[in-house]
Amino acid sequence: MRARELREQTENELQQLLRERRDDLVAFRMQMVTGVVDNVRAAREARRDIARIKTLLRERELQAAREAK
């Protein structure tokens, strides 16, 4: 997912997407253990998406704190 697409989403949507991507990562790890991995890049993509989402959430948090001052 691109950062531009993520910036257009609300905070609740980002939180939901974060939960989904974390669940995807857990599912991928389970597939690795059982040896039934379809897409080996899925873990990397999930980790990067998680990082992007967390970065955007933190930026919004800092922006809200600046505006509150």
N, C-alpha and C positions, 0 to 999 in steps of 0.2 A: 504494500500500500504506500502511496506517495504522501509526503508531508502536506502537500497542498490539499489533498482529499481529506486528510485528517483535520486540518485547520477549519474546514467548513462544518465540522460536526460539533454538536453540543458536548458539554462536559459529561452528561449522563451517557450519551452515546459512546464517548471515548472510554468511560469506565466499563461499559458493557463489552466493548471491543477488546479491552485489556483482559477482561476475564476470559473471553473466548480464545484469545491468542495463548493465554497461559494454559487453558485446557488443551488446546492443540499441541502445545509443547509437551505436556504430560502424556498425551496419547502417543505422540511420536516416540517418546522415551520407552513407553510400554511396547511399541512395535519393535524398537531396537532390541529389547530384551528377548522378545519372542522370535526375532529374526524375520519379520514380515514387513520390512520397510519398502514402501513404494517409491518415495521421493526423499532422497537423502538430504536435499537442500531445504526441506521443510523446517528443520530445526533452526537453521541459520536465518531463514526468512522470519520465523516466528520471533526469535530473539531480537532481530532488528526492528520489527514492528512494535514489540513491547517497549524497546528503548525509545522509539519515536513518540509513542503515545505518552510515556512517562515524561519525556522532555516537554511535550506540549502542555501537559497538565501542570507541570512545574512552572512553565512560563506564564500560564494563566494565573496561577497562584501568586507569583511574584508581582504580576501586573495589578492584581486586585489589592495586594498589600500596598503598593505604591500609590494607588488611587485613594486608598483609605486614609493615607497620611495627609 
